[in-house]
Amino acid sequence: MTNSTTIEAFEDFLKIEKNASPLTIKHYIQDLRQFHSFLRKELIDDLSDVTHSVVRLYLTELYDSKLSRRSVSRKLSSLRSYYTYLERESIVEQNPVQFVSRPKMQKNIPEFFYEEELERLFEAEDVTTPLGQRNQAILELLYSTGIRVSELVKLQQLDIDFSINTILVTGKGNKERYIPFGSFASHALQEYLQDGREELIQKSDADSEFVFLNSRGKVLTDRGVRYVLNQMIKKASLTSTIHPHKLRHTFATHLLNAGADLRSVQEMLGHESLSSTQVYTHVTKDHLQRIYKNAHPRS
């Protein structure tokens, strides 16, 4: 098997057996092509000739190119999965990546909005227009459920159950989960679906069941959601940045600060590992002060 053929076979494996997302596959293949380019430069033609030392040399080159530890860690994960696949298919006898340790990651506290900032965001939109109603529904739903932007744009009308205020979300690996949403999100969604969306859908020839549409009546994209949120920040005159994951961070932080249990938040976020959710267990100074005043006898 040639190096290019093994990459193609691995890509098929990711699509068919792993059911990986297109974005994940794109990153994996980019990482592996970069690795194969390194091998050609080192005059290594056979994947079986790659040793632990060769992998370490590759990582050193990545560090020398000023890549972040997070990026190096991702590329190492791609290599690890690749060689696990090659070993399984008997293309190589040993996995040279198996005992290469990951770079130590600096644990950053996720960015989140304070409640006062969110209030300014919620009040900034003109909800008398179709796009204003849509934008308000996007903001309310992202904060109310903590869903990813990729999950938001795939949401269809049949996925929403207003009788019990829940949505059915298809997450990573096509795994489904139900998430509750609050009364504010319910009101914003119903107003948009009954009013604004009806106006938007008339601008398109295609009939769509997707909830969120752009100004031409077509399905809103991930990039479109990011643009919408950036415009909302400008209208609210906030100096902080915004991205869909920041609202996801805010959802998790506010729930945990208010006493929600970790495993429930894990399920709502769609995390496979509890450690992924534990990053949100940081607390704000205001929250610590409230606990102290309520609990300490001499506060």
C-alpha positions, 0 to 999 in steps of 0.5 A, a space after each residue: 500500500 502506498 502512503 496516499 492509499 493508506 490515507 484514503 483507506 483511513 478516511 473511509 474508515 473514519 467515514 464508515 466505521 467511526 461515523 466522524 463529522 466532516 470537520 473531524 475528518 478534514 483535520 485528521 487528513 490534513 494532519 496526516 498529509 503533513 506527517 507524510 510530507 515530513 516523512 518524505 523529507 526524512 527519506 522514510 518511504 515505509 510506514 513500518 520504518 517509523 519509530 518512536 524516535 521519528 515521531 519525537 523528531 516530528 513533534 520537535 519540528 512542530 514545536 519549532 514551528 511555534 505551534 501551540 501545545 493544543 495543536 500539537 496534541 491534536 496532531 498527535 491524536 490524529 497520528 495515534 488513531 492512524 497507527 492504531 488503524 494501520 496496526 489493526 489492518 496489519 499494515 504495520 506490526 508496531 504502533 510507534 505513537 503508542 507510548 509518546 506522551 501528550 504535551 502538558 496542557 495549560 488549563 484555561 478557565 472557559 470564557 463565559 458571560 455574566 448575567 448582566 452582559 447577557 441581559 444587555 444582549 437579550 435587550 439589544 435585538 429588534 424583535 419586530 422584524 423576522 431576522 430580529 425574531 430569529 436572532 433572539 430565538 438563536 440567542 435564547 436557545 443557545 443559552 438555554 440548552 448549551 447546544 453546539 452551533 453545529 447542532 443548532 443549524 441541524 435542528 428541525 421543527 419536528 425536533 422541538 416539543 413545546 408540550 414539555 419544552 424539550 428539543 431532540 439534538 443530534 450530536 457528535 457521532 450522530 448520538 441523540 439526546 433530549 435537552 430541556 429549554 426554559 420559558 424565555 427560549 420557548 416564547 422566542 422560538 414560538 414567536 419566530 416560528 409563527 411569525 418571522 420564519 413564515 416570512 423568511 421561508 416565502 423568499 425561497 423556492 425550497 420548502 425546508 423543515 430546518 428551524 433557522 433560515 437566513 435572509 434568503 429563506 435558505 438554511 442558516 450555516 455555522 458561519 451565518 450563526 457566528 455573524 449573527 452573534 457578532 452583530 448582536 454584540 455590536 448592537 449591545 455595545 459590549 466590549 467582550 467577544 462572542 462565539 457560540 461556544 462561549 454561550 455553551 460555556 455560560 450555560 454550563 457555568 451558570 447551571 453548576 454555579 446554581 447547584 446543578 449536579 455534574 452528571 446532569 450537565 454532562 448529559 445535557 452537553 453531550 459529553 462522553 467523559 465527565 472530565 470534559 464537563 469538570 472544566 466548568 466547575 470553576 466558580 465566580 467571585 460573586 458566587 463564592 461571596 454569596 456562599 460565604 455570606 449565607 454559610 459562615 456564622 460570622 460573615 
